[in-house]
Amino acid sequence: MRSFARFADSRAQARQLVEHGHIMVNGHKTNVPSYLVKEGDTIKWREGSTKTEFYKILVENIKAKSVASWLSLDKQTMVGQVVSLPTPDEIGAKFNGKAVVEYYSR
């Protein structure tokens, strides 16, 4: 698995970055990994977190990484934006949505 803005190498690592308060959404610090973003939301690093060694290494390596189709990333400023909401195929969802609907519609 991978994180979609490529700020982390895995979902677990991305969740940890958020939990530790390194990420801001629309200018507000969030520490909730399950935070629901909307189309047009801006995702960036908190100013204090840009001084970490992890961030410095990330900036060096980000140019070689690709970004999910539903996001845009300015690799110079390290600011991402939600261009559109992803489809289940784009996020690698591993569940049968039809089976969930059928189960709860009983």
C-alpha positions, -999 to 999 in steps of 0.1 A, spaced: 0 0 0 10 36 -4 -1 70 9 -16 90 -19 2 123 -16 34 103 -12 43 121 21 47 85 35 57 51 21 27 33 36 -7 39 50 5 30 85 33 56 82 9 82 69 -14 76 98 15 80 122 25 113 106 -11 126 111 -14 112 146 18 131 156 4 163 143 27 169 113 -1 174 87 -25 204 83 -57 203 63 -70 237 51 -46 255 75 -57 236 106 -36 209 123 -53 175 124 -43 145 143 -72 123 132 -60 98 105 -96 91 94 -103 128 88 -125 130 57 -112 154 31 -134 171 5 -128 182 -30 -107 214 -29 -91 207 5 -54 216 9 -30 193 26 4 205 38 31 200 64 29 219 97 57 246 97 75 231 127 75 197 111 95 209 81 126 210 103 125 172 109 150 149 93 122 128 79 108 159 60 143 168 47 147 133 32 112 134 18 118 166 0 149 151 -16 130 120 -28 96 134 -36 104 143 -72 108 107 -82 74 97 -67 40 97 -85 8 111 -70 -27 95 -71 -48 108 -99 -73 124 -76 -47 146 -59 -23 173 -71 10 180 -54 32 210 -58 66 193 -52 83 227 -46 61 238 -18 50 203 -6 13 213 -7 -12 188 -19 -48 195 -30 -78 171 -34 -88 176 -71 -117 151 -69 -129 124 -47 -114 89 -54 -133 59 -66 -130 26 -47 -107 13 -74 -84 43 -70 -79 38 -33 -74 0 -34 -105 -7 -14 -106 -44 -5 -143 -50 2 -174 -60 -18 -196 -29 -16 -226 -48 -29 -223 -74 -2 -222 -47 25 -253 -30 11 -271 -64 9 -262 -72 44 -275 -39 59 -306 -38 38 -321 -69 55 
